[in-house]
Amino acid sequence: MAALPGEGGAGRIDLSGSLAGLALKFETTLLGILASMVAGLLLALVEKGEQELAAECALLAAVAEPADAP
């Protein structure tokens, strides 16, 4: 008959395999969170530059319109 977890092992259960798996899952989750934060920051910077470019183009178009009219 197989020994129960509390018999003969002084009440110790080997959790190293489970903890190693959890550690890997937490590390990959952390990497995913950090990567998404970096991607979000880069996206915000690109969108800011895009808005500034659109504003400059609109300003240049407004300034150039009267010169084109006869």
N, C-alpha and C positions, 0 to 999 in steps of 0.2 A: 504494500500500500504506500502511496506517495506521502511524503511528509508535508504537513500543513505549514504555512508561513511562520507560525509561532512556535513550532516544534524544532528543537535541535539547532536552530539558527540564532538563538538568543534574541528572537524578535526582530531581526534585521531583514529588511527587504532591499534588494538591489534595485535602485531606481536610476542608475547611471545611464542606462540605455534610453529611458524615457526623458531624462533631463537633457541628454545630448540632443535628442530630437527637438525638444522644446527650445533649446538654445539656438538651434539652427533656424527654427521658425521665427523666433524673436529677432534674430539678426537680419533675416531676409525682410521681415516687416519693417524694421528700422531703415534698411537701405531703400526700400520702396517709398517710405515716408520722406526721407531726405531727398530722393530723386524727384519726387513730385513737388516738393518745396522749391527745389532749384529750377525745375521746369516752369513752375508758376511764376517765379521771379523773372526768369528770362522772357516769358510771355508778356508779363506786365511791362517790362522795358521795351519790348518790340511794339506793343500797342501804344505806349506813350510816344515813341518816336513816330509811329504812324499817324497819330492824332496831330502832332506838331507839324508834320509834313503836309497833312491835309489843310491845316490852318494857314500855313505859309502859301500853299497853292491858291487857296481862296483869297488871300490878301493880294497876291500877285495878279490874280484874275480880276479883282475889283479895281486895282490900280491901272491895269492895262486896258480895261473896257473903254473909258472915256477917250483914250488916244486913238482907238480904232474907229470911233464914230466920226462921221464927216461933219 
